[in-house]
Structures are given as structure tokens and as C-alpha cells.
Amino acid sequence: MAHLITLIPGDGIGPEVAEATARAVEATGAAVEWERVEAGARALEEQGQLLPDDVFASLEMTRVGLKGPTTTPVGGGHQSINVALRKKLGLYVNFRPVSMLPELKTRYRDLQLDIAIFRENTEDLYSGLEHEVVPGVVESLKIITENASRRIARAAFEWARRESRKKVTAVHKANIMKLSDGLFLKCCREVAAGFPELQYNELIVDNACMQLVMRPETYDVMVLPNLYGDIVSDLAAGLVGGLGIVPGANIGDHHAIFEAVHGTAPDIAGKGLANPTALMQSAVLMLAHLGEREAAERLRNAIRSVYAAGEHLTGDVGGSASTGEFTAAVMRAM
Ligand code: NAD
């Protein structure tokens, strides 16, 4: 039976990279069927709702989504769709594996980087609890709970054990935020105690960023609260060639949504210049999640072989191919 998957194209370059990825997934030979639903600025314009009910109805049925980026206005306007989806579906793990693609010319190309980032996905400063105390003074609440901290730490350690990784690094600022980040660290330490075969260390977030730039090869698995995870995963993406490459997965106990780390890239939207690699790599994670291991490997290897040949790469990674040319090359490589 075909896997039914909710496809949310999103805004900006979203529809371009989503369509490219859907074609590449079909070319793996995996039996998939898409249920296309709209969310984001386009859904608001066309249906009067940012997150129409049919998005949830579809995800309730399929349990698996592939999502393009959606617009979130800065400093006002509507709430982030991603934050709403993650909260409502309890997608508490944000997993971002950051690794090198063959022959891609980056500043760190001599290092074999392979860093798995586990970002807490439901709370912290992303709780959206902000208010004006008096004019000129606003308060933004940082929520850290034992429950959410433990489950993200457990997800990171369990994955590290399953994948025979060596070390998990918890990132924090508990020297300043003693209670909130202190609780996050306490939970990480407790979980770490159950995984004696894995090394465990802790780094303060500012130092962690400096070390990532100076010695990125010393990182293996990282676990972070929401905000640091967001920032550090973009930094890590920069080490391996940028946002056009790095995949992501939002996973909960009942649902999973796969999406790239990048946003809607309004500067290149609609021009056929977007790099679909990040969403294609997210689809590799999705196929593995669906138990389609062979199809996942086929897509992964096809992407890698196109990078190794270096002839059909998009502009963000030093080539001159369009989204369509890159996609066609990936499909030919399967
Ligand atoms: P962005 O990731 O959209 O773009 C940053 C830079 O990277 C731009 O120069 C862009 O052209 C480039 N880039 C990003 N993805 C690329 C790709 N696939 N191929 C080639 N180049 C690519 O970040 P931003 O400009 O800060 O955000 C734009 C919008 O996206 C905002 O509304 C933001 O809220 C939203 N956003 C959405 C998500 C999501 O839905 N998951 C994530 C991040 C940002």
C-alpha cells in the first residue's frame, strides 16, 4: 500500500523545492501518494486562514508531512506556523543532521563533519509569551520544563546509542540563567547517567559557538534548548555549505514533519534558483522514518553523486544550474 504523505508547499521558494522533492521521492520507486494542503501566507490570502483546518485533518490521517518553508513576519503580524504546528502536534524533537556533501567547496572541506543537532522544539523563548509591562518595557517569558528537557535529552541519547555515536554535548547558559538553563542541564545529566557508554560534556553557548567555528570536528551529537538550537544549527549549516543543504525533522510521539532548516528565501523566490537539496535530504529522513530504507539510500546516494560530479549544482553552492536542472540530475542518478 502506498504511503500517504501530507505535502505543504509553503511560501516563497517553498513550492519550487517541494515540487522538486516530490518528483525526486517518486523517482526512488517508493510507493507514495501526496495530499497537498496549503499553510502560510498564501493560505491566509486564499483561504483566510494561516493554518487551515484541513492541514490538521490531513496530518491526523497521514501522521507524516513534508513541508516547505512558510513566512513569519518580523516584529508583528501573525504567529509562526512552524511554532503552532510543533506545539499542536507535540513535535518535541527538532533533529538537524549537519554533514558534508562530496566535493562541495566549503571553508571546512578538509574536515569530515557529521554533527547531529537535537533542538528542543516546543518551549523556551518560543513560547510566544510576551507582553508590555509599561510603555517602553516588555517582558518575554522563557519557559523550561523538566518534562520537555528530559524528553529531548532522551531523544538525543537514544539516537546516539542507536547510531553508535561517541559523545553528546549539552549547550546552555546556566551560569546566567541559573534556574531555567540550570533545569535543562540537570535533566541532561540525569539522562546521561543512563548511557554510560557515551561521553557527555557541557558547554556554555557562546563558547560552544566559538568552538564550532574553531574546532567543529570535535562535535558529535548536540542537545540544546529551543533558541540556542535554532541559532547553532544555522551556524553549523554554514560550516557545510549553507542553508540550501541542511535537512530537518520535527518528531513527536504520533506525528512527524520533515522540513529544511532554511526559510522562504524571498530574494530568490520564483526565479528557479532555489537549491532543493535541503528538502530532498529531509525527504531522505522521511523515507527512513516510513521504513523505506532502500528508497532513502537511493535518494541519498543520488544527491551525493550529483555533488561529487559537481556539474549541475545551484548558485548558492557555487554552480549555475536551475532548480529544475539539479532535480533532473538527481533523478537521472537514481
Ligand atoms: P532564509 O533561509 O529564507 O534565507 C537566508 C539566505 O539563504 C537568503 O539569502 C536565501 O536566498 C538563502 N537561501 C535559503 N534557502 C535557500 C535555498 N534552498 N537555496 C538557495 N538559497 C537559499 O532566511 P530569512 O531570509 O531569514 O527568512 C525569510 C522568511 O522565511 C522569514 O519570513 C522567516 O520567518 C521564514 N522562515 C521560515 C522557516 C520555516 O518555515 N521552516 C525557517 C526559517 C525562516
Residues whose N, C-alpha, C, O or C-beta is under 5 A from the ligand:
A	BS01	NAD	G68 P69 T70 T71 T72 P73 L243 G244 A260 V261 H262 G263 T264 A265 P266 D267 I268 L273 A274 N275 D316
